[in-house]
Amino acid sequence: MGNRNMNEKNNNMQFDSELLNERPLVTLIPKKNLHWLGAILVVSITLFNIFAVIIPVLKSGDYSSVWPVSDKRTGVKTILFYMAWGWLFYLPACLPAFRKGLFCFYENRLEVKPFFVKKIRTFYYKEMSVTLHGNYRMTINKHNVKRHMTLLQRLKNKYWDGVAIGLLHHGLKNHEDVETVISILKDKAATFNVKTLS
């Protein structure tokens, strides 16, 4: 029994050391400056919508209280109020963008090493669903979407558990590797879909 446990421990240690020494087939490297600029923009728009548009209207009950208060164009301010709510409802769609970082493509998986957090996210090819949106963006979700899933579970799978990869030339340090990544995912992903416009 002791020998068996020792052999299992040795096998696990060997497996762990092999994983540590494993090199990715290709790594996509987004430009950090653009990523930070995008994050600051999303946070700024969200804070403006909450504190300069939604809260003033809810407190006063008057659309003209939207900042700047001295401006009396009520029609524009009414539109801004409803657009602010639209932005808040759209905000979960931005969450995958905050998980950007290094995209390391291995033989059997994709590992995302985000810029903002330390936790590495792993997507196994045999479980993932990939959608290529024209030539500018790719979204990756876990493929295990079941029919009995509720709407909230489906949204969580798409926005909270998913990841988005920008493919534009100015957003990546190594744009020349995009075709290799697409080829890997076409061959290995559980599903691979192409949308020309989205």
Secondary structure as GFF3:
##gff-version 3
##sequence-region A 1 198
A	DSSP	alpha_helix	2	21	.	.	.	ID=ss1
A	DSSP	beta_strand	26	28	.	.	.	ID=ss2
A	DSSP	alpha_helix	32	48	.	.	.	ID=ss3
A	DSSP	pi_helix	49	54	.	.	.	ID=ss4
A	DSSP	alpha_helix	55	60	.	.	.	ID=ss5
A	DSSP	three_ten_helix	63	65	.	.	.	ID=ss6
A	DSSP	alpha_helix	74	90	.	.	.	ID=ss7
A	DSSP	three_ten_helix	91	99	.	.	.	ID=ss8
A	DSSP	beta_strand	101	105	.	.	.	ID=ss9
A	DSSP	beta_strand	109	114	.	.	.	ID=ss10
A	DSSP	beta_strand	121	124	.	.	.	ID=ss11
A	DSSP	three_ten_helix	125	127	.	.	.	ID=ss12
A	DSSP	beta_strand	128	133	.	.	.	ID=ss13
A	DSSP	beta_strand	137	142	.	.	.	ID=ss14
A	DSSP	alpha_helix	151	155	.	.	.	ID=ss15
A	DSSP	pi_helix	156	160	.	.	.	ID=ss16
A	DSSP	beta_strand	163	166	.	.	.	ID=ss17
A	DSSP	three_ten_helix	169	171	.	.	.	ID=ss18
A	DSSP	three_ten_helix	175	177	.	.	.	ID=ss19
A	DSSP	alpha_helix	178	188	.	.	.	ID=ss20
A	DSSP	beta_strand	191	195	.	.	.	ID=ss21
###
